[in-house]
Amino acid sequence: MAEQESIEKPHRKREVLQALVVLLVILIASFVCFRIILRSKLNSRLDAIRAEGYPVTYAELDTLYTIPESAENAAEFFKDSFSHRVRWEDEEKRKLLPVVGLARVPLRTEPLTEETKALVTQYLADNRQALELLHKGAAIEHSRYPVDLSKGLEAFNFDFHNIRQSARLLKLDAILDAENGKPEQAADSITSAFSLARSLSKEPILVSQLVRIACQELAVSTLERAVNRTDFSDEQLIELGGTLANAEDPCSMIRAFVGNRCMGLSLFKMPAAQISPILDIAGNRPNPLSAPAINLCRFTGLADMDAIIYLDMMNDYIKALKLAPEQRRKAANAVVARLEKISRIHVLLHIIMPALSNCTIIDLRIVAQLRTARAGLAIERYRLAAGKLPDTLAELIPTYLDAVPKDPFDGKDLRYRKLETGFVVYSIGGDGNDDGGKERPRKRTGPPATWDVTFIVQR
């Protein structure tokens, strides 16, 4: 009996060991199959993106950002103007300069003081060469700045400060021309400011599109003041209205999201030791993942799972931008809600996935500003012809507008209201409330308030 037990005991050990080996082989095989399936799913997502004509790498992104080979390049003139721009070092003078300095621009119904006009005239004279180059560049259709996107994140360090400062210079020039009763010159500077913004429209970088929008906001605010301070002819109003219509480019933000998707993909592929410093800078906060933790995510397949979800969500963002303006915000918010429900175990996804819903709001707001301004110019044309304001925006059709522009926030017609002197055209804005054309305050104090996106003429 003892002899039989001594024989069966090693036999049972071998059976247990064999079972463990088989189990281990099954687990390894399952894990390998799991990783192969994940990789296959990820590759299929990338293939689908390429099939749509979109890039997935920085090298492919660079080929997206092109102009015709023989075309003149507006960016060359704009960059040349940057080097000729003069910045006053006298702090006392800069305190008195509006737009490019520290002084505030007077309210649209208030003139510049003679002292301010003299100072602005001197500043613009010092920057005449820069302004001439800006106007030359503005007359050219195509633009590509000398940025090599194939270099990856290194290429995203373009000096956008110069573009914004140039937009301010054009704004100051237009303000002075309007103040001096020179509507043609004011219109030229406003148009050039929109062209400067347009020079970034094909750049597939998110910050580029945010700078483009900032320049357009400057141009619209300049136009609003100019309409209040000088008399444009019907022909000038028609040309400015066409500029506003052309400034609305639904593809620009799509390009930005496409570029942002390439950036996210590059982070998923980047060596772990390089990711943490980049995420620290991008998020302006400590990155909770160390290089070993990132490598563990990659080994287990969690990183591939995160990349797949990332691509799906970025695809949903891009689909949202292709919807009618009033539908984009809801679709973008749905992506954010989906992200919030995803387990925090997908840590790479939560770190790399950008909060892009705010960008859709910014994009909708500039659409609202462009449309209210275009309607405002149509009202001015009506007033020139009829000697009075229209009672409704419908009276502008078809002579001054093909149709009443829609509010990008709710899809309804833009609102219009006569004032004691003049009128306001407005969108309800991002808060979704109709505040009767309430203008955004120049200085926000006290409890949070709501306002509309307005274009106001008081004359």
C-alpha positions in Angstrom: 0.0 0.0 0.0 2.7 2.4 1.0 4.6 1.4 -2.2 1.5 2.3 -4.3 1.1 5.6 -2.7 4.8 6.4 -3.3 4.3 5.7 -7.0 1.0 7.7 -7.3 2.3 10.8 -5.5 4.9 11.8 -8.1 2.4 10.9 -10.8 -0.2 13.3 -9.3 2.5 16.0 -9.1 3.3 15.5 -12.8 -0.4 15.8 -13.7 -0.7 19.0 -11.7 2.5 20.4 -13.2 1.2 19.4 -16.7 -2.1 21.1 -16.0 -0.4 24.2 -14.8 1.8 24.2 -17.9 -1.2 23.7 -20.2 -3.0 26.5 -18.3 0.0 28.8 -18.7 0.2 28.0 -22.4 -3.5 28.7 -22.8 -3.1 32.0 -20.9 -0.1 33.0 -22.9 -1.9 32.0 -26.2 -5.0 33.9 -25.1 -3.0 37.0 -24.2 -1.1 36.8 -27.5 -4.4 36.5 -29.4 -5.9 39.4 -27.3 -2.9 41.6 -28.2 -3.1 40.6 -31.9 -6.8 41.3 -32.0 -6.3 44.7 -30.3 -3.5 45.6 -32.7 -5.7 44.5 -35.6 -8.5 46.7 -34.4 -6.1 49.6 -34.0 -4.7 49.2 -37.5 -8.2 48.9 -39.0 -9.0 52.3 -37.4 -5.9 53.8 -38.9 -6.7 52.3 -42.3 -10.2 53.8 -42.1 -8.8 57.2 -41.3 -6.4 57.0 -44.3 -9.2 55.8 -46.5 -11.1 59.0 -45.7 -8.1 61.0 -46.9 -6.9 62.0 -43.4 -3.3 61.7 -42.0 -2.4 59.6 -39.0 1.3 60.6 -38.8 3.1 63.9 -38.7 4.7 63.2 -42.0 1.3 62.6 -43.6 0.0 65.7 -41.8 2.7 67.8 -43.4 1.6 66.8 -46.9 -1.9 68.0 -46.0 -0.7 71.5 -45.4 0.2 72.6 -49.0 -0.4 75.4 -51.5 -0.1 75.1 -55.3 3.5 74.7 -56.3 3.7 77.8 -58.4 1.5 80.0 -56.2 2.7 83.1 -54.6 2.9 82.7 -50.8 1.3 85.4 -48.6 3.1 84.0 -45.6 6.4 85.3 -46.9 5.1 88.9 -46.9 3.5 88.5 -43.5 6.7 87.1 -42.0 8.7 89.9 -43.6 6.4 92.4 -42.0 7.0 90.9 -38.6 10.7 91.8 -38.8 9.8 95.4 -39.8 7.3 96.0 -37.0 8.5 98.6 -34.5 7.7 98.3 -30.9 8.0 101.4 -28.8 10.2 100.9 -25.7 9.0 104.1 -24.0 6.6 102.8 -21.3 5.0 106.1 -20.8 4.0 106.3 -24.5 2.9 102.7 -24.5 0.5 103.4 -21.6 -1.2 106.0 -23.8 -1.5 103.8 -26.9 -4.7 101.9 -27.5 -4.8 98.3 -29.0 -1.0 97.8 -29.2 -0.3 99.5 -25.9 -2.1 99.6 -22.5 -4.7 102.3 -23.1 -8.3 101.3 -23.8 -10.1 102.1 -27.1 -12.9 104.5 -26.4 -16.5 103.4 -26.6 -17.7 103.0 -30.2 -19.6 106.3 -30.0 -16.7 108.2 -28.5 -13.9 109.8 -30.6 -10.2 109.4 -29.9 -8.7 112.4 -28.2 -6.4 114.6 -30.2 -3.5 113.6 -28.1 -4.2 109.9 -28.7 -4.7 110.5 -32.5 -1.3 112.2 -32.7 0.4 109.4 -30.8 -1.3 106.7 -33.0 -0.3 108.6 -36.1 3.3 108.7 -35.0 3.2 105.0 -34.1 1.7 104.0 -37.5 4.2 106.1 -39.3 7.0 104.2 -37.6 5.3 101.0 -38.7 4.5 102.0 -42.2 6.8 99.5 -43.9 5.3 96.7 -41.8 1.8 97.8 -42.7 2.7 97.9 -46.4 3.9 94.3 -46.3 0.8 93.2 -44.5 -1.4 94.7 -47.2 0.7 93.1 -49.9 0.4 89.7 -48.2 -3.4 90.2 -47.8 -3.8 90.5 -51.5 -2.4 87.0 -52.1 -4.8 84.1 -52.0 -2.5 81.2 -50.8 -0.5 81.0 -47.6 1.8 78.4 -46.0 4.1 79.3 -43.2 7.5 77.6 -43.1 6.7 75.0 -40.6 7.8 71.4 -41.1 5.0 69.3 -39.4 6.9 66.1 -40.1 9.2 67.1 -37.2 6.3 66.5 -34.8 5.9 68.5 -31.6 9.0 70.5 -32.4 7.1 72.1 -35.3 4.3 73.4 -33.0 6.4 76.2 -31.5 5.6 78.7 -34.2 5.6 82.3 -33.1 1.9 83.2 -33.1 2.6 86.3 -31.1 3.7 88.1 -34.2 0.5 87.3 -36.0 -1.7 88.6 -33.2 0.4 91.8 -32.9 0.1 92.3 -36.7 -3.7 92.0 -36.4 -3.6 94.6 -33.7 -1.5 96.9 -35.9 -4.1 96.6 -38.7 -6.8 97.3 -36.2 -5.1 100.4 -35.0 -4.6 101.6 -38.6 -8.3 101.1 -39.4 -9.5 102.9 -36.2 -7.4 105.9 -37.1 -8.6 106.0 -40.7 -12.3 105.7 -39.6 -11.7 108.5 -37.1 -10.2 110.7 -39.8 -13.1 110.1 -42.2 -11.2 107.7 -44.5 -13.6 104.8 -45.0 -11.8 103.3 -48.0 -8.5 103.0 -46.1 -10.3 101.7 -43.0 -12.0 99.1 -45.1 -8.7 98.1 -46.6 -7.1 97.5 -43.2 -10.1 95.6 -41.9 -10.0 93.4 -45.0 -6.3 92.8 -44.6 -6.9 91.8 -41.0 -9.3 89.1 -42.2 -6.7 88.0 -44.8 -4.1 87.7 -42.1 -6.4 85.5 -40.1 -7.1 83.5 -43.3 -3.4 82.8 -43.7 -3.7 80.3 -40.9 -6.9 78.6 -42.0 -5.2 75.6 -43.7 -2.7 75.0 -40.9 -3.8 71.7 -39.2 -2.8 72.8 -35.7 -5.3 73.6 -33.0 -3.5 76.6 -31.6 -3.2 78.0 -35.2 -7.0 78.0 -35.5 -7.5 79.6 -32.1 -5.1 82.4 -33.2 -7.0 82.7 -36.5 -10.3 83.1 -34.5 -8.6 85.7 -32.2 -7.6 87.7 -35.3 -11.1 87.5 -36.7 -12.5 88.7 -33.4 -10.2 91.7 -33.6 -11.3 92.4 -37.1 -15.0 92.2 -36.3 -14.6 94.5 -33.3 -12.7 96.9 -35.6 -15.4 96.8 -38.2 -18.1 97.5 -35.6 -16.3 100.6 -34.4 -15.6 101.8 -37.9 -19.2 101.5 -38.9 -20.0 103.7 -35.9 -17.3 106.2 -36.6 -17.4 106.8 -40.4 -19.7 106.5 -43.5 -19.0 103.6 -45.8 -20.4 103.6 -49.3 -22.7 100.9 -50.5 -19.9 99.4 -52.6 -17.6 99.3 -49.6 -20.3 97.7 -47.4 -20.9 95.0 -50.1 -17.1 94.2 -50.3 -16.9 94.0 -46.5 -19.9 91.8 -46.4 -18.3 89.4 -48.9 -15.2 89.4 -46.7 -17.3 88.3 -43.7 -19.0 85.6 -45.7 -15.7 84.2 -46.9 -14.2 84.3 -43.4 -16.6 81.6 -42.2 -14.7 78.4 -42.9 -16.2 75.2 -41.4 -13.2 73.2 -42.5 -10.5 75.1 -40.5 -11.4 73.6 -37.1 -11.8 70.2 -38.7 -8.2 70.4 -39.9 -7.2 71.4 -36.3 -8.8 68.3 -34.8 -7.2 66.1 -37.5 -3.8 67.6 -36.5 -4.6 67.1 -32.9 -5.5 63.5 -33.6 -2.0 63.0 -35.1 -0.5 64.5 -32.0 -2.4 62.1 -29.8 -1.4 59.1 -31.8 2.3 60.2 -31.7 2.1 60.2 -27.9 0.7 56.7 -27.8 3.7 55.6 -29.9 6.4 57.7 -28.3 9.1 56.2 -26.0 7.7 56.2 -22.5 10.6 58.3 -21.1 9.7 61.1 -23.5 5.9 61.1 -22.8 5.9 62.3 -19.2 7.8 65.6 -19.8 5.6 66.4 -22.7 2.4 65.7 -20.8 3.7 67.8 -17.9 4.1 70.8 -20.1 0.9 70.2 -22.1 -1.3 69.8 -19.0 0.6 72.3 -16.8 0.4 69.7 -14.0 2.3 66.7 -12.8 1.8 63.6 -15.0 0.8 60.7 -12.7 2.3 58.1 -15.1 6.0 57.2 -14.8 7.8 55.6 -17.7 7.6 52.1 -16.2 3.8 52.5 -15.7 3.5 53.6 -19.3 5.5 50.5 -20.4 3.2 48.3 -18.3 0.2 49.8 -20.0 1.7 49.0 -23.3 2.7 45.4 -22.4 -0.8 44.6 -21.1 -2.5 46.0 -24.2 -4.2 48.8 -22.2 -2.4 51.4 -24.2 -3.8 49.9 -27.5 -7.3 49.8 -26.0 -6.9 53.5 -25.0 -5.6 54.4 -28.5 -8.7 52.7 -30.1 -11.1 54.6 -27.8 -9.1 57.8 -28.5 -9.5 57.4 -32.2 -13.2 56.6 -31.9 -13.8 59.7 -29.8 -11.7 62.0 -32.0 -13.7 60.6 -34.9 -16.9 61.6 -33.1 -15.5 65.1 -32.5 -14.7 65.5 -36.2 -18.1 64.2 -37.1 -19.6 66.8 -34.8 -17.8 69.6 -36.6 -19.4 68.4 -39.9 -22.9 68.9 -38.5 -25.0 72.0 -38.8 -23.6 74.6 -36.4 -26.5 74.4 -34.0 -26.0 70.6 -33.7 -22.2 70.7 -33.0 -22.3 71.6 -29.4 -24.6 68.8 -28.4 -22.6 66.3 -30.3 -19.3 67.5 -28.8 -20.8 67.4 -25.3 -21.8 63.8 -25.9 -18.2 62.9 -26.5 -17.2 64.6 -23.2 -20.0 62.7 -21.4 -18.8 59.5 -22.9 -15.2 60.2 -21.7 -16.4 60.9 -18.2 -18.0 57.5 -18.0 -14.9 55.6 -19.1 -13.1 53.9 -16.2 -10.0 55.6 -14.8 -8.1 52.5 -15.5 -7.7 53.9 -19.0 -5.3 56.4 -17.5 -3.4 57.1 -20.8 -6.7 58.0 -22.5 -7.7 60.4 -19.8 -4.3 62.1 -19.9 -3.9 62.4 -23.6 -7.6 63.0 -24.6 -8.0 66.8 -24.9 -11.0 68.8 -23.8 -12.1 69.9 -27.2 -15.7 70.8 -26.5 -14.6 74.3 -25.5 -13.0 74.7 -28.9 -16.3 74.0 -30.6 -17.9 76.8 -28.5 -15.1 79.2 -29.5 -15.7 78.2 -33.1 -19.5 78.8 -32.9 -18.9 82.1 -31.2 -16.8 83.5 -34.1 -19.4 82.2 -36.6 -22.0 84.2 -34.6 -19.8 87.3 -34.7 -19.3 87.0 -38.4 -23.0 86.5 -39.1 -24.2 89.3 -36.9 -21.6 91.6 -38.5 -22.7 90.6 -42.0 -26.4 91.2 -41.1 -25.4 94.6 -39.6 -23.7 95.7 -42.8 -26.8 94.7 -44.7 -28.9 96.9 -42.4 -26.5 99.8 -43.1 -27.0 99.3 -46.8 -30.7 99.3 -46.3 -30.5 102.5 -44.3 -28.3 104.2 -47.0 -30.9 103.4 -49.6 -34.2 103.9 -47.7 -33.1 106.5 -45.2 -34.4 104.5 -42.3 -33.9 101.2 -40.5 -35.8 98.0 -41.5 -38.5 96.8 -39.1 -37.3 93.2 -39.5 -34.4 91.4 -41.0 -36.8 89.8 -43.5 -37.0 93.2 -45.2 -33.3 92.8 -46.3 -34.2 89.8 -48.5 -33.4 89.5 -51.4 -31.8 92.8 -52.1 -29.2 92.9 -49.2 -29.2 89.3 -48.0 -30.1 86.0 -49.7 -31.6 84.8 -46.4 -31.6 85.8 -42.8 -28.4 84.4 -41.3 -29.0 81.6 -38.7 -27.9 81.8 -35.1 -25.2 79.0 -34.9 -26.2 78.3 -31.3 -29.9 77.4 -31.9 -30.4 77.4 -35.6 -33.1 80.2 -35.5 -32.8 83.5 -37.4 -30.5 86.0 -35.8 -32.3 88.5 -33.6 -32.6 92.1 -34.4 -33.8 95.1 -32.3 -33.9 98.8 -32.9 -32.3 101.0 -30.3 -33.0 104.7 -29.4 -30.2 105.4 -31.8 -29.3 102.6 -34.1 -29.8 98.9 -33.8 -28.4 95.6 -32.5 -28.2 92.3 -34.3 -27.4 89.4 -32.0 -27.0 85.7 -31.3 -28.1 84.2 -28.0 -24.5 82.9 -27.4 -23.2 79.9 -25.6 -25.4 80.2 -22.5 -28.5 79.6 -24.7 -30.4 82.5 -23.2 -31.9 85.4 -25.2 -30.8 88.4 -23.2 -32.4 90.9 -25.6 -29.1 91.9 -27.3 -27.3 92.5 -24.1 -23.7 93.4 -24.9 -20.7 91.7 -23.3 -19.4 94.1 -20.7 -16.0 95.6 -21.2 -15.1 94.9 -17.6 -16.7 92.0 -15.8 -17.3 92.6 -12.1 -19.7 91.2 -9.5 -21.6 87.9 -9.9 -21.5 86.0 -13.1 -23.7 87.6 -15.8 -24.9 86.5 -19.2 -24.8 88.3 -22.5 -25.4 87.8 -26.2 -23.0 87.9 -29.2 -23.8 91.4 -30.6 -23.1 93.7 -33.4 -24.3 97.2 -32.4 -24.5 100.4 -34.4 -25.5 103.6 -32.6 -25.8 106.6 -34.9 
